[in-house]
């Protein structure tokens, strides 16, 4: 009888901890300040899932800014990264296949919370979460696939503002429109930042919307 009570106790503890885990959301919030050009107001957020605001959940994917909605992916030869659980099997399988085919991948960053887009408040802080904040955007080989501004069409006039230079003719880590990495992710429904319409080109970046 005593043994059964112990087992029952353990089961109850497990159940309670899993419920509590599912109800609490953790993430690290910050704003990009466009005047100071740096990260400001870094803080740890802990809140009940029921209290999440609409901007803390991506309507298109259902993924949230919470660490609890993310899954860590570990692949040989790559630093670990996290991606929204819903996309984790697809992203892991695609990258495993690409690495197996000999594609050059040395860095992947997906989940990274930050308010780097949208409206700017009176203090110069960006207020909108990036797609990376929900774990639904993926940067591949950032050091070889930069983010460029003033770049409606790629050329010498484009200004590199983040990451390393994009040199698809010379650098095997630079992504290419006809390459296997871009094809694998666009087939899976992601858009490539190298084909964004407008003044930015973000060659490292894949997301469901392209931004
Ligand atoms: Zn990105």
Boltz pocket constraint, residues with backbone or C-beta under 6 A from the ligand:
constraints:
  - pocket:
      binder: B
      contacts: [[A, 109], [A, 132], [A, 137], [A, 138], [A, 139], [A, 202], [A, 204], [A, 205], [A, 206]]
      max_distance: 6.0
